[in-house]
């Protein structure tokens, strides 16, 4: 099992009252440190404003943030945690990720979900549809992503989106294509979409103790369509919320034992002021046997 880092773009109000330029610069410093320390990936949340209601916190756009992070790192994989399918036309989103892949030398991974935070939708003028409609958009987006990552011209006509004789150039540097990740905790629809379309299912912030109960259900979603469950990687965003030391080590070991491929740790707000939280996390990873890229 490997570890990534969830780098904030201000959406948790952790940038509130701070100089946006200094927060931006610090996020790049944290990313470079994670790269140097052996983290496998960096994930940036795709929210357009703070998800802590009543807070006026600077936030920055995810794909532009990742492109800047690509410029200060050398080996970490780069993705959104996760991109909202409805914020961008899926063809444009795929093009943006292919550009990130070129900018990073082949380190981009497309991670996408249905979206959930209604206030930012209405603030930016997006009608907030029902869960059923958001999931339908996610399904069509995944169809388009698959088509666009194939060599040659691609077309798709759905009820919500279409592409016409689109030949994406450049394709991803990584071969045979960029990994596709579906994010979310919806057992009935989201996990079925992951089983059908994704290389990886990314769980959104669960308590680590519930993941062992979820793993058999995820395997069932694969078996329903005749897919070998071993071919669908499972990862998670984990917020340790102050947990460290032996308790955190044991949670990491448990996640590894049940077959998770990687997790990415929520960036502690204390990291805005100090490198120490990252160094402590690395020490716990070493004790747990989590793989660091040396």
C-alpha positions as CSV (number, residue, x, y, z in Angstrom):
1,X,0.0,0.0,0.0
2,X,1.2,3.5,-0.9
3,X,0.5,6.9,0.4
4,X,-0.5,10.2,-1.2
5,X,-1.1,13.7,0.2
6,X,-4.3,15.7,0.0
7,X,-3.1,19.3,-0.5
8,X,-5.6,21.9,0.4
9,X,-6.6,24.7,-1.9
10,X,-8.4,26.6,0.9
11,X,-11.8,24.8,0.7
12,X,-11.8,23.8,4.4
13,X,-11.5,27.5,5.5
14,X,-7.9,26.8,6.5
15,X,-6.8,29.8,4.3
16,X,-9.3,32.1,6.0
17,X,-7.8,35.4,7.0
18,X,-4.5,34.6,5.3
19,X,-2.7,36.1,2.4
20,X,-3.8,34.0,-0.7
21,X,-0.3,34.4,-2.3
22,X,1.4,33.1,0.8
23,X,-1.1,30.2,1.1
24,X,-0.5,29.3,-2.6
25,X,3.3,29.4,-2.2
26,X,3.0,27.3,1.0
27,X,0.9,24.7,-0.9
28,X,3.7,24.3,-3.5
29,X,6.3,24.0,-0.7
30,X,4.2,21.2,0.9
31,X,3.8,19.5,-2.4
32,X,7.6,19.6,-3.1
33,X,8.3,18.3,0.4
34,X,5.8,15.4,-0.2
35,X,7.6,14.6,-3.4
36,X,11.0,14.6,-1.7
37,X,9.7,12.5,1.2
38,X,8.5,9.7,-1.0
39,X,4.8,10.2,-1.2
40,X,3.2,8.4,-4.2
41,X,0.6,11.0,-5.2
42,X,-0.8,14.5,-4.6
43,X,-4.6,15.2,-4.7
44,X,-6.3,18.6,-4.8
45,X,-10.0,19.0,-4.0
46,X,-12.3,20.3,-6.7
47,X,-14.4,22.9,-4.9
48,X,-14.9,26.5,-6.1
49,X,-15.3,28.0,-2.6
50,X,-15.0,27.1,1.0
51,X,-17.3,24.2,2.0
52,X,-17.4,25.6,5.6
53,X,-20.5,27.8,5.4
54,X,-20.2,31.2,6.8
55,X,-16.4,31.5,6.2
56,X,-14.8,33.8,3.7
57,X,-11.8,31.8,2.8
58,X,-9.6,32.2,-0.4
59,X,-9.8,29.1,-2.7
60,X,-8.1,28.3,-5.9
61,X,-9.2,26.2,-8.9
62,X,-8.0,22.6,-8.9
63,X,-6.6,22.0,-12.3
64,X,-4.6,25.2,-12.4
65,X,-3.4,24.3,-8.9
66,X,-2.3,20.9,-10.0
67,X,-0.4,22.3,-13.0
68,X,1.5,24.6,-10.7
69,X,2.3,21.6,-8.5
70,X,3.5,19.7,-11.5
71,X,6.1,22.4,-12.0
72,X,7.7,21.9,-8.5
73,X,7.5,18.1,-8.3
74,X,9.3,15.3,-10.1
75,X,7.6,12.0,-9.5
76,X,4.3,12.2,-7.6
77,X,1.2,11.3,-9.5
78,X,-1.3,14.2,-9.7
79,X,-5.1,14.1,-9.5
80,X,-8.2,15.9,-8.2
81,X,-9.9,14.5,-5.1
82,X,-12.2,14.3,-7.1
83,X,-13.3,16.5,-10.1
84,X,-17.0,17.3,-10.1
85,X,-18.5,15.9,-13.3
86,X,-20.9,18.8,-13.8
87,X,-18.5,21.7,-13.3
88,X,-16.9,21.3,-16.7
89,X,-17.9,19.8,-20.0
90,X,-16.5,16.2,-19.9
91,X,-14.6,16.7,-23.1
92,X,-13.0,19.9,-21.8
93,X,-12.2,18.1,-18.5
94,X,-10.5,15.3,-20.4
95,X,-8.5,17.8,-22.4
96,X,-7.4,19.6,-19.3
97,X,-6.2,16.4,-17.8
98,X,-4.3,15.5,-20.9
99,X,-2.6,18.9,-20.8
100,X,-1.7,18.2,-17.1
101,X,-0.3,14.9,-18.2
102,X,2.0,16.6,-20.7
103,X,2.9,19.3,-18.2
104,X,3.9,16.7,-15.6
105,X,5.7,14.3,-17.9
106,X,3.0,11.6,-17.7
107,X,1.8,11.8,-14.0
108,X,-1.8,12.8,-14.4
109,X,-4.8,10.6,-13.3
110,X,-8.4,11.5,-14.1
111,X,-10.5,11.3,-11.0
112,X,-14.1,12.2,-11.2
113,X,-17.3,12.1,-9.1
114,X,-20.9,13.3,-9.1
115,X,-20.4,16.4,-6.8
116,X,-22.4,17.2,-3.7
117,X,-21.9,20.7,-2.2
118,X,-25.0,22.6,-3.3
119,X,-24.0,26.1,-2.1
120,X,-21.1,26.4,-4.6
121,X,-23.3,25.2,-7.4
122,X,-25.8,27.9,-6.9
123,X,-23.2,30.5,-6.2
124,X,-21.6,29.9,-9.6
125,X,-24.9,29.7,-11.4
126,X,-25.0,25.9,-11.8
127,X,-28.5,24.5,-11.3
128,X,-28.2,21.8,-8.6
129,X,-29.9,18.6,-10.0
130,X,-31.1,15.6,-8.1
131,X,-28.7,12.8,-7.1
132,X,-30.1,10.7,-10.0
133,X,-29.3,13.4,-12.5
134,X,-25.8,14.1,-11.2
135,X,-25.0,10.4,-11.4
136,X,-26.4,10.2,-14.9
137,X,-24.0,13.0,-15.9
138,X,-21.2,11.1,-14.2
139,X,-22.0,8.0,-16.3
140,X,-22.0,9.9,-19.6
141,X,-18.8,11.7,-18.6
142,X,-17.1,8.4,-18.1
143,X,-18.3,7.2,-21.5
144,X,-16.8,10.3,-23.1
145,X,-13.5,10.0,-21.2
146,X,-13.1,6.4,-22.3
147,X,-13.8,7.4,-25.9
148,X,-11.5,10.3,-25.9
149,X,-8.5,8.4,-24.5
150,X,-8.6,6.0,-27.4
151,X,-6.4,6.7,-30.5
152,X,-8.2,8.2,-33.4
153,X,-11.4,10.2,-33.7
154,X,-14.2,9.6,-31.2
155,X,-17.9,10.3,-31.2
156,X,-20.6,9.9,-28.5
157,X,-24.2,11.1,-28.3
158,X,-25.9,11.0,-25.0
159,X,-28.9,12.7,-23.4
160,X,-26.7,15.3,-21.8
161,X,-23.3,15.5,-23.6
162,X,-21.9,14.7,-27.0
163,X,-18.7,14.7,-28.9
164,X,-18.3,14.6,-32.7
165,X,-15.3,13.2,-34.6
166,X,-13.1,14.4,-31.8
167,X,-9.5,13.4,-32.1
168,X,-7.7,14.4,-28.9
169,X,-4.1,15.4,-29.4
170,X,-2.1,15.0,-27.3
171,X,-3.3,11.8,-25.8
172,X,-1.9,11.0,-22.4
173,X,1.8,10.3,-22.2
174,X,1.2,7.3,-19.9
175,X,0.4,4.2,-21.8
176,X,-2.0,2.6,-22.6
177,X,-3.8,5.7,-21.1
178,X,-4.2,7.8,-18.1
179,X,-5.8,5.9,-15.1
180,X,-9.5,6.6,-14.6
181,X,-10.7,7.0,-11.0
182,X,-14.2,7.2,-9.8
183,X,-14.7,8.8,-6.4
184,X,-17.6,8.5,-3.9
185,X,-19.3,6.3,-1.3
186,X,-22.5,5.5,-3.1
187,X,-22.8,1.7,-2.9
188,X,-25.7,1.3,-5.4
189,X,-24.7,3.5,-8.3
190,X,-21.2,5.1,-7.8
191,X,-19.5,1.8,-7.0
192,X,-21.2,0.1,-10.0
193,X,-20.0,2.9,-12.2
194,X,-16.5,2.4,-10.8
195,X,-16.7,-1.3,-11.5
196,X,-17.7,-0.7,-15.1
197,X,-15.6,2.2,-16.1
198,X,-12.7,2.8,-13.6
199,X,-9.3,1.5,-12.8
200,X,-9.7,2.7,-9.2
201,X,-12.5,3.5,-6.7
202,X,-11.6,6.3,-4.4
203,X,-13.6,6.4,-1.1
204,X,-14.4,9.9,0.2
205,X,-13.3,10.5,3.7
206,X,-14.6,7.4,5.5
207,X,-13.7,6.4,9.0
208,X,-11.1,3.7,8.4
209,X,-13.0,1.3,10.6
210,X,-15.9,1.0,8.1
211,X,-13.7,0.1,5.1
212,X,-13.5,-3.6,6.0
213,X,-17.3,-3.7,5.8
214,X,-17.3,-2.0,2.4
215,X,-14.7,-4.1,0.7
216,X,-16.9,-7.2,0.1
217,X,-19.6,-5.0,-1.3
218,X,-17.1,-3.4,-3.7
219,X,-16.0,-6.9,-4.8
220,X,-19.6,-7.8,-5.4
221,X,-20.1,-4.8,-7.7
222,X,-17.3,-6.1,-9.8
223,X,-18.5,-9.7,-9.8
224,X,-22.0,-8.6,-10.9
225,X,-20.6,-7.6,-14.3
226,X,-18.0,-10.4,-14.5
227,X,-15.0,-8.3,-13.6
228,X,-12.2,-9.7,-11.5
229,X,-12.3,-7.6,-8.3
230,X,-8.6,-7.7,-8.1
231,X,-8.5,-5.5,-11.2
232,X,-10.3,-2.6,-9.5
233,X,-7.9,-0.8,-7.1
234,X,-9.4,0.7,-4.0
235,X,-8.1,3.9,-2.3
236,X,-9.4,6.4,0.2
237,X,-9.1,9.9,1.4
238,X,-8.4,9.7,5.1
239,X,-8.6,12.6,7.6
240,X,-6.7,11.6,10.7
241,X,-8.2,14.4,12.7
242,X,-5.4,14.5,15.2
243,X,-4.8,10.7,15.3
244,X,-1.1,9.8,15.2
245,X,1.4,7.3,16.6
246,X,0.5,3.7,17.3
247,X,-3.2,4.2,16.7
248,X,-2.6,5.6,13.3
249,X,0.0,2.9,12.5
250,X,-2.6,0.2,13.3
251,X,-5.2,1.8,11.1
252,X,-2.7,1.9,8.2
253,X,-1.8,-1.7,8.7
254,X,-5.5,-2.7,8.7
255,X,-6.1,-0.9,5.4
256,X,-3.2,-2.7,3.9
257,X,-4.3,-6.1,5.1
258,X,-7.8,-5.7,3.6
259,X,-6.3,-5.0,0.2
260,X,-6.3,-1.3,-0.3
261,X,-3.8,-0.1,-2.9
262,X,-3.2,3.4,-1.5
263,X,-4.7,6.2,0.6
264,X,-4.1,9.9,0.7
265,X,-4.0,11.7,3.9
266,X,-5.8,14.9,4.6
267,X,-3.4,17.8,4.8
268,X,-3.4,18.9,8.4
269,X,-4.0,22.7,8.7
270,X,-0.9,22.8,11.0
271,X,1.1,22.1,7.8
272,X,0.5,25.7,6.8
273,X,2.9,26.7,9.6
274,X,5.2,23.7,10.0
275,X,6.7,20.7,8.1
276,X,6.5,18.6,11.3
277,X,3.0,17.0,10.6
278,X,4.3,15.6,7.3
279,X,7.4,14.2,8.9
280,X,5.4,12.6,11.7
281,X,3.1,11.0,9.1
282,X,6.1,9.6,7.2
283,X,7.4,8.1,10.5
284,X,4.1,6.4,11.1
285,X,4.0,5.1,7.5
286,X,7.5,3.6,8.0
287,X,6.3,1.8,11.1
288,X,3.2,0.6,9.4
289,X,5.1,-0.7,6.4
290,X,3.4,1.7,4.0
291,X,5.5,2.0,0.8
292,X,7.4,5.2,0.3
293,X,9.1,6.0,-2.9
294,X,12.8,6.2,-2.0
